[in-house]
Amino acid sequence: MSNKYRTQYNGELSEKNIGDTVKVCGFIENIRDHGGVIFVDVRDETGTVQIVSNDDSIFNGLTKESAVTLEGTVRMRDEENFNPKIKTGTIEVLVSSFEVLGRANNELPFEIITSVNVNEDLRLKYRYLDLRNKKVHENIKFRSEVIKFLRHKMDTLGFTEIQTPILTASSPEGARDYIVPSRKYHGKFYALPQAPQQYKQLLMVGGFDKYYQIAPCFRDEDARADRSPGEFYQLDFEMAFATAEDVYKIAEDVMYDTFTKFSNKKVSPKPFRRITFKEAMLKYGTDKPDLRNPLEIIDLTLEFKNTTFKPFQNSVIRAIKVDNIADKSNSWFNEVVAFASSIGMPGIGYISVMDDMSFKGPIDKFLSNEERESLIKKADLKKGSVLFFIANKNENIASLFAGQIRTELGKKLNLISNDRFEFCFIVDFPMYEYSPEEKRYVFTHNPFSMPQGGLKALETEKTEDILAYQYDIVCNGVELSSGAVRNHDIKIMEKAFEIAGYSKEELKSRFKALYTAFHYGAPPHAGIAPGIDRMIMLLTDEDNIREIIPFPMNSSAYDPLMDAPAEVNEKQLREVHIKVR
């Protein structure tokens, strides 16, 4: 290649170029004075090359991170100056001409090479400098490669890429909307889409058989390590005349091929394991189970139905058995007890199994011989086993605590290996859950999901027993996507929303487009939307999702780089008919 500033990239130079006159450019990474000889490292996207000059005065006033271009001759380094850590470690460029294209300040806010260890807000304020860090830069380039692959994969599978609107109507379900005031329509607002949900369903009604897009989604919700506030991207796809099985097949194909291409870790073979929501909550205490952890939760409620131990009476009892740890120190067990207290448990009971199969622990004296025999059989206890107990009068809380104890034990015992990706589908979610705050049943997941059993189930089953054709993809304890078979039948939709407290008139007004469209021959359709940011976070082994997003907000949903959100002037407010109170 050749242009005004370079004849080739720095990382392309090698011993084959010795004697060649080359032109390269980039940023000044380092300036070193070795006894009167100045060595300068110039970095571009492909690598770093060392430059020297017979006239060191051309480097006078040079600052790190300045943008430069130079011309010179490639030569061999002195052997004592070889640097095996970089591709160009045996060569250097003897400079004949040198130009500073953009001078950097003497004082940088942080060192580029160690920027990932700097306070996050400072990194985000100077994100353009942080992006020069090799690791951060490679994450963003990697992100580009993954998205490119996903597009190619979906095209190969016969999907049509279609962009849906960014300015849309506010949705009453899900997270909070970002609302946009209208200048033209006084007192009315657009909203940024939480997902392209209604539009992709309307595309199915419009006769498109397979749709996808790399979809931006906007939700005004708090940040977490695996959730970026403000906006995120998902591989959104929908299929007409399709069932859940059709979606599973495509999702497995895409996930498996993506994770095997971009990682050397083992990936769950297809088809991925399917676990019902009920089983997940019982065995793992969460609907996002990390299947790398071999520990499973056991329900011992029945075994303790006649217990004399007061904390267990009239309670849901969960337990976790761990083999070969009875000889752990008291301090080790005290750490487990301290963790239980830190998550809101009053403590955690446990028994250890001795060599003669007797039990040791404060709970043992409350056990009958019948209960001891029952525990050995139900939990498959062996010499050296320890059984941890979690009890609560509320089943959901018991499951939640048991899930957190399971995860903590898995970490403390190093049971969770980082050499594989364990995928599963969580299926058969409840259609509704009861909201004590609202004193009514609300949709558990997507309100547009088809109930299992259709209208008959809605009319005859207990509300809490109705299941939906809803499914999540979970990998290593991270929820990658949610999906569902959609409700395309007007009568079923009206009844489903009625149970959640919506009148037919509210359904018509709030979801006018879908409600009307479904009167014109809507095909059965289903889809899912894997989160791209979370996929890349897993593939790069990052603990924080902001590490793989080019310009993320911070954990408080604030952008230090652009100082957003920010105030706007009175003229702008008047144009959109807004008065700040």
Secondary structure, DSSP 8 states (H G I E B T S, - for coil): ---SS-SS-GGG--GGGTT-EEEEEEEEEEEEEETTEEEEEEEETTEEEEEE-S-GGGGTT--TT-EEEEEEEEEE--GGG--TTSTTTTEEEEEEEEEEEE---SS-SS-GGGGGGS-HHHHHHTHHHHTTSHHHHHHHHHHHHHHHHHHHHHHHTT-EE----SSB---SSSS---EEE-SSSTT-EEE--SSSHHHHHHHHHTT-SEEEEEEEEEE----BTTB-SEEEEEEEEEEES--HHHHHHHHHHHHHHHHHHH-SSEE--SS-EEEEHHHHHHHTSSSS--TTS---EEE-TGGGTT---GGGTTSEEEEEEESS-TTS-HHHHHHHHHHHHHTT-S--EEEEE-TTS-EESTTGGG--HHHHHHHHHHTT--TT-EEEEEEESSHHHHHHHHHHHHHHHHHHTT---SSEE-EEEEE--BSEEEETTTTEEEESS-TTB-BTTHHHHHHHS-GGG-BBSEEEEEETTEEEEEEEEB---HHHHHHHHHHTT--HHHHHHHTHHHHHHTTTT---EEEE--BHHHHHHHHTT-SSGGGGSSS---TTS-BTTTTBS----HHHHHHTT----
